[in-house]
Amino acid sequence: MNATNYALICAVLLTVIFCSAGIYLLVLLRSARRTMQVMDSALNTVRDIAAKAEEFIGEAQETLNVINAKLPEMVENLAASAANIKSVSETARVPC
C-alpha cells in the first residue's frame, strides 16, 4: 500500500466519524428541542392553574367579605329567634 491508499482510507474514516458525530448531534438537538417543548407545555399548564387559583381565591375573598358583612345581622336574627322560641316554650300550656 502506498501513501495515496492510506490518505484515502484516512479520509473515508474521518468522513464516517464526522458524519456519525453530526447525526448524533442532530439527534441530541432534536431531543433537547422536544424536552424544551414539554417543559414549555408544563409551564403553560402551571400558568393556567395559577390564573384559575387566583380567580378562585378572589371569589372566595368576596364571599367571605359578604359573610362578614352580614354576620352581625345573622347573629341578631338568631338571637331574636331563640328569644321567641324561649318565650313560646315558657308560655305554652302542657296538657296533663
C-alpha positions as CSV (number, residue, x, y, z in Angstrom):
1,M,0.0,0.0,0.0
2,N,1.2,3.4,-0.8
3,A,0.6,6.8,0.8
4,T,-2.3,7.5,-1.5
5,N,-4.2,4.5,-0.2
6,Y,-3.5,5.5,3.4
7,A,-4.7,9.0,2.7
8,L,-7.9,7.7,1.1
9,I,-8.5,5.3,4.0
10,C,-8.0,8.1,6.5
11,A,-10.3,10.4,4.5
12,V,-13.0,7.8,4.5
13,L,-12.6,7.1,8.2
14,L,-12.7,10.8,9.1
15,T,-15.8,11.2,6.9
16,V,-17.5,8.4,8.7
17,I,-16.5,9.7,12.1
18,F,-17.7,13.2,11.3
19,C,-20.9,12.0,9.8
20,S,-21.6,9.8,12.8
21,A,-20.9,12.8,15.1
22,G,-23.2,15.0,13.1
23,I,-26.0,12.5,13.2
24,Y,-25.5,12.2,17.0
25,L,-25.6,15.9,17.3
26,L,-28.8,16.2,15.3
27,V,-30.5,13.5,17.4
28,L,-29.3,15.3,20.6
29,L,-30.6,18.7,19.5
30,R,-33.9,17.2,18.4
31,S,-34.2,15.5,21.8
32,A,-33.4,18.8,23.5
33,R,-36.0,20.6,21.4
34,R,-38.7,18.1,22.4
35,T,-37.7,18.4,26.1
36,M,-38.0,22.2,25.9
37,Q,-41.4,21.9,24.2
38,V,-42.6,19.6,27.0
39,M,-41.2,22.0,29.6
40,D,-42.9,24.9,27.9
41,S,-46.2,23.0,27.9
42,A,-45.9,22.2,31.5
43,L,-45.1,25.8,32.4
44,N,-48.2,26.9,30.4
45,T,-50.3,24.4,32.4
46,V,-48.9,25.8,35.6
47,R,-49.7,29.4,34.5
48,D,-53.3,28.4,33.7
49,I,-53.7,26.7,37.1
50,A,-52.2,29.7,38.8
51,A,-54.6,32.0,37.0
52,K,-57.6,29.8,37.9
53,A,-56.5,29.6,41.5
54,E,-56.1,33.4,41.6
55,E,-59.6,33.8,40.3
56,F,-61.0,31.2,42.8
57,I,-59.2,33.0,45.7
58,G,-60.7,36.3,44.6
59,E,-64.2,34.8,44.5
60,A,-63.7,33.2,47.9
61,Q,-62.5,36.5,49.3
62,E,-65.6,38.2,48.0
63,T,-67.8,35.5,49.6
64,L,-66.0,35.9,52.9
65,N,-66.5,39.7,52.8
66,V,-70.2,39.2,52.2
67,I,-70.5,36.7,55.0
68,N,-68.5,39.0,57.4
69,A,-70.8,41.9,56.4
70,K,-74.0,40.0,57.1
71,L,-72.8,38.1,60.2
72,P,-73.9,40.6,62.8
73,E,-77.4,40.7,61.3
74,M,-77.5,36.9,61.1
75,V,-76.5,36.6,64.8
76,E,-79.1,39.2,65.7
77,N,-81.8,37.3,63.9
78,L,-80.7,34.1,65.5
79,A,-80.8,35.7,69.0
80,A,-84.3,37.0,68.2
81,S,-85.4,33.6,67.0
82,A,-84.0,32.0,70.2
83,A,-85.8,34.6,72.3
84,N,-89.1,33.9,70.5
85,I,-88.7,30.1,71.0
86,K,-87.9,30.6,74.7
87,S,-91.0,32.9,75.1
88,V,-93.3,30.4,73.3
89,S,-91.9,27.5,75.4
90,E,-92.4,29.4,78.6
91,T,-96.0,30.4,77.9
92,A,-97.1,27.2,76.2
93,R,-99.6,25.0,78.1
94,V,-98.7,21.5,78.6
95,P,-101.8,19.2,78.9
96,C,-101.7,16.9,81.9
